[in-house]
C-alpha cells in the first residue's frame, strides 16, 4: 500500500527535475503507480473512504435493547455496572475481556442518542469589572505547628480579568471571615471592582424555600463598598469558575512549594501566612500587565474599613454559660442571670457587661460544641462535688491529659472520695498556677505511690524547684545503612 510519505517524495523528486521512472523508483513504487498518483492529485489518505462495516460480530447485538433500556432509565450508569448486570442475567454469555467493547458502544450511544450534555460557555471578562471569592480547605496540605496538624481554610479572592489573587487564613466559613477576607483583599488591591461573585455561601446567602437572597449583613457590606453582588445557582460551583480554577492552582502551587521546602512544619501561624503570601506573590508576578489594566479601572476605596464583627445579645444561664451561634461558652459565675453583649469576631468572642470587657474567649469552629473553663465554675463545683460525676461538660474539666490520668488514679485509690479530691486539685490550679500543679502531678505520678489533694498542695506551695520532665532524644536514622544492606544482599546466605 502506497503511503502519503511516498507520494510526497515522488512529487518532490519530479519537481526537482527527475524523470518519472527515476522518481518512482526512488519513492519505492513502479512507474505505472507513480503516474497514477501524479494524475490523482491527492494523497492516499485523502482517497480512503470510511469503512461502514464491522470487522467482527457485535457480541452485544442481541442484548443491546436491554442495555438501552437501562441507560434510558439511569443515564449515569457506568459501563462496568451494566456489564456486571449482563453477566448476571446471562451466566457465561460474556467474558471479562468484552468490557472494553461495551464501553465503546455506550460512549457512541451517549454521544449520538443519549441526553445532551451540559454546555459551558466561555465568558469575556473586562478589566476592573468582576471579582470572585470562596473558601478552600487547606488542611489536606498536612501543615503542622508544634508537631500538631494545623486545620485551616483559605479565604481566596480572585480578579476575573487578570486572575490576580490574594487570600487570608481562617478557620470557618463565617460571615466574619468573609468580611475580613474581602476587605483585606480590596485594601491590598487598592481599589474596588464593580461586581463580586460568590457561590451559595451560608455567610452570604439565606435560602427561604426555593428563593435565595443575600443576608442583610452581606448586603450592607456590599453596599458600603459599592459592589454589585452575584451568586451562583445551587449546586453549580463552576459558575464561579475563575475562583474554582484558582483553588486548584494555588493548592498545587502550595504542595509543590512545600515539597521544595522539605518540611511542612512551621514555627507559628505568622511564618505559615508569610509562606502562603510568598507563593501567591510568585503566581501574581506574571499577571502584572493585565493587573495594571485592572487598576486603572477600579473605583476608589472608602476612607476606612467596615467593622468585621457583629454583636449578639445573650443571657447567662444558671449553669454560668451563654449560647452564641449554636455553641456554649462558660463565663464568670457572677454574671448568672445577667444580659451580656457578645462581640463575635472571626476567631474570638468578647463578652461585654456594663460597657466593660469581662471575657475574651476563643471562637469555636462549627456548631454544637462547648468551651467550658474550669476557673469560671470551680468555686461552686468544689462546694458541690456530687455534681461532678454526671456534669454535662465534665470532659472539659481536665485541663491536660495528666489531670485525667490523676483522676483515674484517684478513683482507683480513693473510691467514692475521688471526685472531691480531684476538684480540690482543680481548685488549687485555679488559685495558684496550672502549670506548676501539672508539674507537681507529674512528679507524684513518677513516685508510683497513692496521693491526694493534700500532697499535691503541699508540693505546690513548698516553693521547691520541681525536676524537669525527662527529655527523650531519638537519634536520626542513618539511611546509608539500608543501602549497605541492599548492596551486600547478594552475598548473604
C-alpha positions as CSV (number, residue, x, y, z in Angstrom):
1,X,0.0,0.0,0.0
2,X,1.3,3.4,-1.1
3,X,1.7,5.9,1.8
4,X,1.4,9.6,1.9
5,X,5.1,9.9,2.5
6,X,5.9,8.0,-0.7
7,X,3.6,10.2,-2.8
8,X,5.0,13.4,-1.3
9,X,8.6,12.2,-2.0
10,X,7.6,11.4,-5.6
11,X,6.2,14.9,-6.2
12,X,9.3,16.4,-4.6
13,X,11.7,14.4,-6.9
14,X,9.7,15.2,-10.1
15,X,9.6,18.9,-9.0
16,X,13.4,18.9,-8.8
17,X,13.7,17.7,-12.4
18,X,14.0,14.0,-12.1
19,X,12.2,11.8,-14.6
20,X,9.0,9.8,-13.7
21,X,10.8,6.5,-13.9
22,X,13.7,7.6,-11.6
23,X,11.4,9.4,-9.2
24,X,9.0,6.4,-8.9
25,X,11.9,4.0,-8.2
26,X,13.4,6.2,-5.5
27,X,9.9,6.6,-3.9
28,X,9.6,2.8,-3.7
29,X,6.8,2.3,-6.4
30,X,6.5,1.3,-10.0
31,X,6.5,3.9,-12.8
32,X,2.8,3.0,-13.6
33,X,1.8,3.5,-9.9
34,X,3.8,6.8,-9.9
35,X,2.0,8.0,-13.0
36,X,-1.4,7.2,-11.4
37,X,-0.7,9.1,-8.2
38,X,0.6,12.1,-10.1
39,X,-2.7,12.2,-12.0
40,X,-4.8,11.7,-8.9
41,X,-3.6,15.0,-7.4
42,X,-4.4,13.7,-3.9
43,X,-2.7,11.8,-1.1
44,X,-3.6,8.2,-0.4
45,X,-5.2,9.2,3.0
46,X,-7.4,11.6,1.2
47,X,-8.7,9.0,-1.2
48,X,-9.8,6.4,1.5
49,X,-13.5,6.2,2.3
50,X,-14.7,5.5,5.9
51,X,-15.3,1.8,6.4
52,X,-19.1,1.3,7.1
53,X,-18.9,-2.4,8.1
54,X,-17.7,-4.2,11.2
55,X,-14.7,-6.4,11.0
56,X,-16.1,-8.7,13.7
57,X,-19.5,-9.6,15.1
58,X,-21.0,-7.4,17.8
59,X,-21.2,-9.5,21.0
60,X,-23.9,-7.2,22.4
61,X,-26.2,-7.1,19.4
62,X,-28.9,-9.4,20.9
63,X,-29.0,-7.7,24.3
64,X,-28.4,-4.1,23.1
65,X,-32.1,-3.2,23.6
66,X,-31.8,-4.2,27.3
67,X,-28.7,-2.0,27.6
68,X,-30.5,1.0,26.1
69,X,-33.4,0.4,28.4
70,X,-31.1,0.6,31.4
71,X,-29.4,3.7,30.1
72,X,-32.7,5.5,29.4
73,X,-33.8,4.8,33.0
74,X,-30.5,5.8,34.6
75,X,-28.3,7.7,32.2
76,X,-25.4,7.9,34.8
77,X,-24.9,4.1,34.9
78,X,-21.3,3.1,34.3
79,X,-20.3,0.5,31.7
80,X,-18.9,-1.7,34.3
81,X,-22.2,-1.8,36.2
82,X,-24.1,-2.6,33.1
83,X,-21.6,-5.3,32.1
84,X,-21.9,-7.0,35.5
85,X,-25.7,-6.9,35.2
86,X,-25.5,-8.6,31.8
87,X,-23.2,-11.2,33.2
88,X,-25.7,-11.8,36.0
89,X,-28.6,-12.1,33.5
90,X,-26.7,-14.3,31.1
91,X,-24.3,-16.5,33.0
92,X,-21.3,-17.5,30.8
93,X,-22.5,-15.3,28.0
94,X,-19.9,-12.6,28.3
95,X,-16.2,-12.8,29.2
96,X,-14.4,-10.0,31.2
97,X,-12.4,-9.1,28.1
98,X,-15.5,-7.8,26.4
99,X,-16.0,-4.9,28.9
100,X,-14.0,-2.5,26.7
101,X,-16.3,-3.3,23.7
102,X,-19.3,-2.4,25.8
103,X,-17.6,0.9,27.0
104,X,-17.0,1.9,23.4
105,X,-20.6,1.1,22.4
106,X,-22.1,3.0,25.3
107,X,-19.9,6.0,24.6
108,X,-21.1,6.1,21.0
109,X,-24.7,5.7,22.1
110,X,-24.4,8.6,24.6
111,X,-22.9,10.8,22.0
112,X,-25.4,10.1,19.3
113,X,-28.7,9.1,21.1
114,X,-28.2,9.9,24.7
115,X,-29.4,13.1,26.6
116,X,-27.4,16.2,25.6
117,X,-24.5,17.1,27.9
118,X,-24.2,20.3,29.8
119,X,-22.7,23.1,27.7
120,X,-20.2,25.5,29.2
121,X,-20.0,29.0,27.7
122,X,-16.6,30.8,27.8
123,X,-17.1,34.3,29.2
124,X,-15.5,37.6,28.1
125,X,-14.1,39.4,31.2
126,X,-13.5,43.2,31.2
127,X,-10.8,44.9,33.2
128,X,-11.9,46.2,36.6
129,X,-15.4,44.7,36.4
130,X,-15.6,41.3,38.0
131,X,-14.1,39.6,41.0
132,X,-15.0,36.5,43.0
133,X,-14.1,34.8,46.2
134,X,-14.7,31.5,48.0
135,X,-13.3,29.4,50.9
136,X,-10.9,26.5,50.2
137,X,-9.9,23.8,52.8
138,X,-6.1,23.6,53.1
139,X,-5.9,21.1,55.9
140,X,-5.1,18.4,53.3
141,X,-1.7,20.1,52.8
142,X,-0.6,18.4,56.0
143,X,0.9,21.6,57.6
144,X,1.9,21.3,61.2
145,X,2.8,23.7,64.0
146,X,4.5,22.4,67.1
147,X,4.0,18.9,65.7
148,X,0.2,19.2,65.6
149,X,-1.9,19.2,62.4
150,X,-3.0,22.8,61.5
151,X,-6.6,22.6,60.4
152,X,-7.4,25.7,58.5
153,X,-9.1,27.3,55.4
154,X,-8.1,29.9,52.9
155,X,-10.4,32.8,52.0
156,X,-9.5,33.2,48.3
157,X,-10.1,36.4,46.3
158,X,-9.5,36.5,42.5
159,X,-9.9,39.2,39.9
160,X,-11.7,37.7,36.8
161,X,-9.8,39.6,34.1
162,X,-6.2,39.4,35.3
163,X,-6.5,36.4,37.7
164,X,-4.6,38.4,40.3
165,X,-5.2,36.6,43.6
166,X,-4.8,37.1,47.4
167,X,-6.2,35.4,50.5
168,X,-6.3,35.1,54.2
169,X,-6.0,32.2,56.6
170,X,-9.2,31.5,58.5
171,X,-10.9,28.6,60.4
172,X,-14.5,28.7,59.3
173,X,-16.8,30.0,56.5
174,X,-18.4,32.5,58.8
175,X,-19.6,36.0,57.8
176,X,-16.8,37.5,59.9
177,X,-14.2,35.5,58.0
178,X,-15.8,36.6,54.7
179,X,-16.0,40.2,55.7
180,X,-12.4,40.4,57.0
181,X,-11.0,38.5,54.0
182,X,-12.9,40.6,51.4
183,X,-12.0,43.9,53.0
184,X,-8.3,42.8,53.3
185,X,-8.3,41.9,49.6
186,X,-9.8,45.2,48.5
187,X,-7.4,47.3,50.6
188,X,-4.4,45.2,49.3
189,X,-5.6,45.7,45.8
190,X,-6.1,49.4,46.4
191,X,-9.5,49.8,44.7
192,X,-13.0,48.3,44.2
193,X,-14.2,46.4,41.1
194,X,-17.8,46.6,40.0
195,X,-19.1,43.1,40.8
196,X,-18.3,40.4,43.4
197,X,-19.4,36.8,42.9
198,X,-19.7,34.0,45.4
199,X,-21.3,30.6,45.4
200,X,-24.1,29.8,47.9
201,X,-22.0,30.6,51.0
202,X,-24.0,30.3,54.2
203,X,-22.3,33.5,55.3
204,X,-23.7,35.5,52.4
205,X,-26.9,33.8,51.2
206,X,-30.1,32.9,53.0
207,X,-32.4,30.4,51.4
208,X,-36.1,30.6,52.1
209,X,-37.9,27.7,50.3
210,X,-36.8,27.9,46.6
211,X,-35.7,31.5,46.9
212,X,-32.2,32.6,47.8
213,X,-31.4,36.1,48.9
214,X,-28.3,37.8,50.3
215,X,-28.3,38.2,54.1
216,X,-28.7,41.7,55.5
217,X,-25.1,41.8,56.8
218,X,-23.7,40.8,53.4
219,X,-25.8,43.3,51.6
220,X,-24.6,46.0,54.0
221,X,-21.0,45.1,53.3
222,X,-21.5,45.2,49.5
223,X,-23.3,48.5,49.8
224,X,-20.5,50.1,51.8
225,X,-18.0,49.3,49.1
226,X,-20.4,49.9,46.2
227,X,-20.1,46.3,45.0
228,X,-22.8,44.6,43.0
229,X,-23.3,41.1,44.4
230,X,-23.7,38.0,42.3
231,X,-24.3,34.4,43.4
232,X,-24.1,31.1,41.6
233,X,-27.0,28.7,41.2
234,X,-27.4,26.0,43.8
235,X,-25.0,23.1,43.0
236,X,-23.3,25.0,40.2
237,X,-19.9,25.9,41.6
238,X,-18.4,26.1,38.1
239,X,-20.3,29.4,37.6
240,X,-17.7,30.9,39.9
241,X,-15.1,29.2,37.7
242,X,-12.3,31.7,38.0
243,X,-12.1,31.1,41.7
244,X,-12.6,27.3,41.4
245,X,-9.7,27.1,38.9
246,X,-7.6,29.3,41.1
247,X,-8.3,27.0,44.1
248,X,-6.8,24.1,42.2
249,X,-3.8,26.1,41.0
250,X,-3.0,27.6,44.4
251,X,-3.3,24.2,46.2
252,X,-1.0,22.6,43.7
253,X,1.5,25.5,43.9
254,X,1.5,25.3,47.7
255,X,2.0,21.5,47.6
256,X,5.0,21.9,45.2
257,X,6.5,24.7,47.4
258,X,6.2,22.6,50.5
259,X,8.0,19.7,48.7
260,X,10.8,22.1,47.8
261,X,10.9,23.5,51.3
262,X,11.5,19.9,52.6
263,X,9.3,20.3,55.7
264,X,5.6,21.0,56.4
265,X,6.4,22.2,60.0
266,X,6.1,25.9,60.7
267,X,7.2,27.8,63.9
268,X,3.9,29.7,64.1
269,X,1.0,31.0,62.2
270,X,2.8,34.2,61.1
271,X,5.5,32.1,59.4
272,X,3.0,30.0,57.6
273,X,1.0,33.0,56.4
274,X,4.2,34.6,55.1
275,X,4.9,31.4,53.2
276,X,1.4,31.4,51.6
277,X,1.7,35.0,50.6
278,X,5.1,34.4,49.0
279,X,3.7,31.6,46.9
280,X,0.8,33.8,45.8
281,X,3.2,36.6,45.0
282,X,5.1,34.3,42.7
283,X,1.9,33.5,40.9
284,X,0.9,37.1,40.6
285,X,4.3,38.1,39.1
286,X,3.2,37.1,35.6
287,X,-0.1,38.9,35.9
288,X,1.2,42.5,36.3
289,X,0.5,43.7,32.8
290,X,-3.2,42.8,32.9
291,X,-3.4,43.8,36.6
292,X,-2.2,47.3,35.6
293,X,-5.2,47.5,33.2
294,X,-7.5,46.5,36.1
295,X,-6.1,49.0,38.5
296,X,-6.7,51.8,36.0
297,X,-10.4,50.9,36.0
298,X,-11.0,50.3,39.7
299,X,-13.1,52.7,41.8
300,X,-11.6,54.3,44.9
301,X,-11.8,52.7,48.4
302,X,-13.8,54.2,51.2
303,X,-11.8,56.1,53.9
304,X,-11.8,53.3,56.4
305,X,-12.7,49.6,56.7
306,X,-16.0,48.4,57.9
307,X,-16.1,46.5,61.2
308,X,-15.6,42.8,60.7
309,X,-17.7,41.7,63.7
310,X,-21.3,41.6,64.9
311,X,-23.0,42.0,68.2
312,X,-25.1,39.2,69.8
313,X,-27.2,39.5,72.9
314,X,-27.1,36.6,75.4
315,X,-28.3,35.9,78.9
316,X,-26.1,34.0,81.2
317,X,-27.9,30.8,82.4
318,X,-27.9,29.2,85.8
319,X,-25.1,26.9,84.6
320,X,-22.9,30.0,84.2
321,X,-22.9,29.6,80.4
322,X,-24.1,31.5,77.3
323,X,-25.1,30.2,74.0
324,X,-23.7,32.0,71.0
325,X,-24.3,30.8,67.4
326,X,-25.3,27.3,68.5
327,X,-22.2,26.9,70.7
328,X,-21.9,27.0,74.5
329,X,-19.3,29.1,76.4
330,X,-18.8,29.5,80.1
331,X,-18.4,32.9,81.8
332,X,-17.7,34.0,85.3
333,X,-20.4,32.8,87.7
334,X,-21.1,36.4,89.0
335,X,-22.8,37.1,85.6
336,X,-25.5,34.5,86.1
337,X,-28.9,35.9,85.2
338,X,-27.4,39.0,83.6
339,X,-27.8,40.1,79.9
340,X,-24.5,40.4,78.2
341,X,-23.4,41.7,74.8
342,X,-21.0,39.4,72.8
343,X,-18.9,40.8,70.1
344,X,-18.4,37.9,67.6
345,X,-15.2,38.3,65.7
346,X,-13.7,35.8,63.1
347,X,-11.6,34.0,65.7
348,X,-12.6,35.2,69.2
349,X,-15.6,36.3,71.3
350,X,-15.6,39.3,73.5
351,X,-18.1,39.4,76.4
352,X,-19.2,42.9,77.5
353,X,-21.2,43.8,80.5
354,X,-21.9,47.3,81.8
355,X,-19.7,48.7,79.0
356,X,-16.8,46.7,80.2
357,X,-14.9,43.8,78.6
358,X,-15.2,40.9,81.1
359,X,-14.2,37.9,79.0
360,X,-12.2,37.2,75.8
361,X,-12.8,33.6,74.5
362,X,-11.6,31.7,71.5
363,X,-14.4,31.2,69.0
364,X,-15.3,27.6,68.5
365,X,-15.4,26.2,64.9
366,X,-18.6,24.6,63.7
367,X,-21.7,24.2,65.8
368,X,-23.0,22.4,68.9
369,X,-19.6,22.5,70.7
370,X,-18.7,23.9,74.1
371,X,-15.9,25.9,75.6
372,X,-16.0,25.4,79.4
373,X,-13.2,27.0,81.5
374,X,-13.0,25.4,84.9
375,X,-11.9,28.7,86.5
376,X,-15.4,30.1,85.9
377,X,-17.2,27.4,87.9
378,X,-14.7,25.6,90.2
379,X,-15.5,27.8,93.2
380,X,-19.1,26.4,93.3
381,X,-18.2,22.9,92.0
382,X,-15.8,22.3,94.8
383,X,-18.7,23.1,97.2
384,X,-21.0,20.6,95.3
385,X,-18.6,17.7,94.5
386,X,-21.6,15.4,93.9
387,X,-22.4,17.3,90.7
388,X,-19.1,16.4,89.1
389,X,-19.9,12.7,88.3
390,X,-22.7,13.5,85.9
391,X,-21.8,17.0,84.9
392,X,-22.8,17.5,81.3
393,X,-19.5,19.1,80.4
394,X,-17.3,17.0,82.6
395,X,-14.7,16.2,79.9
396,X,-14.0,20.0,79.7
397,X,-12.7,20.0,83.3
398,X,-9.4,18.1,82.5
399,X,-7.0,20.9,81.5
400,X,-4.3,18.5,80.4
401,X,-4.1,14.7,79.9
402,X,-2.1,14.4,83.2
403,X,-5.2,15.8,85.1
404,X,-7.2,13.0,83.5
405,X,-4.6,10.3,84.5
406,X,-4.6,11.6,88.1
407,X,-8.4,11.5,88.2
408,X,-8.4,7.8,87.1
409,X,-5.7,7.1,89.7
410,X,-7.8,8.7,92.4
411,X,-10.8,6.7,91.5
412,X,-8.7,3.5,91.9
413,X,-7.2,4.6,95.3
414,X,-9.9,6.8,96.9
415,X,-13.1,5.2,95.6
416,X,-16.1,7.5,96.3
417,X,-13.9,10.3,97.5
418,X,-12.1,10.6,94.2
419,X,-14.4,13.4,92.8
420,X,-13.9,15.6,95.9
421,X,-10.1,15.0,95.9
422,X,-9.8,15.8,92.2
423,X,-11.9,19.0,92.5
424,X,-9.6,20.2,95.3
425,X,-6.7,19.7,92.9
426,X,-8.5,21.6,90.2
427,X,-9.4,24.4,92.6
428,X,-5.7,24.6,93.5
429,X,-4.8,25.0,89.8
430,X,-7.3,27.9,89.6
431,X,-5.9,29.6,92.7
432,X,-2.2,29.1,92.1
433,X,-0.7,28.1,88.8
434,X,-2.0,25.4,86.5
435,X,1.5,24.7,85.0
436,X,3.0,24.2,88.5
437,X,0.2,22.0,89.6
438,X,0.7,20.0,86.4
439,X,4.4,19.6,87.1
440,X,3.6,18.5,90.7
441,X,1.2,15.9,89.4
442,X,4.0,14.6,87.1
443,X,6.4,14.3,90.0
444,X,3.9,12.5,92.2
445,X,2.9,10.1,89.5
446,X,6.5,9.2,88.9
447,X,6.8,8.1,92.5
448,X,4.1,5.4,91.8
449,X,2.5,5.8,95.3
450,X,-1.0,6.8,96.0
451,X,-1.5,10.5,96.8
452,X,-4.4,13.0,97.2
453,X,-5.1,16.7,97.1
454,X,-3.2,17.4,100.3
455,X,0.1,16.0,98.9
456,X,-0.3,18.0,95.7
457,X,-1.0,21.2,97.6
458,X,2.0,20.7,99.9
459,X,4.3,20.2,96.9
460,X,2.9,23.2,95.0
461,X,3.1,25.6,98.0
462,X,6.5,24.4,99.1
463,X,8.2,26.5,96.6
464,X,10.7,23.8,95.9
465,X,12.1,23.5,92.4
466,X,10.5,20.6,90.6
467,X,12.6,18.4,88.4
468,X,12.2,18.9,84.7
469,X,10.4,16.4,82.6
470,X,12.6,13.7,81.1
471,X,13.8,14.6,77.7
472,X,13.8,11.8,75.2
473,X,16.2,12.2,72.3
474,X,15.8,9.9,69.3
475,X,18.9,9.8,67.1
476,X,18.3,10.3,63.4
477,X,18.4,7.1,61.4
478,X,21.4,6.8,59.1
479,X,19.7,5.8,55.8
480,X,23.1,4.7,54.3
481,X,22.8,1.6,56.5
482,X,19.9,0.4,54.3
483,X,22.0,1.0,51.2
484,X,24.8,-1.2,52.7
485,X,22.3,-4.0,53.4
486,X,20.9,-3.9,49.9
487,X,24.5,-3.8,48.5
488,X,25.5,-7.0,50.3
489,X,22.2,-8.8,50.0
490,X,23.5,-11.0,47.2
491,X,26.4,-12.2,49.4
492,X,24.2,-13.2,52.4
493,X,23.5,-16.9,52.6
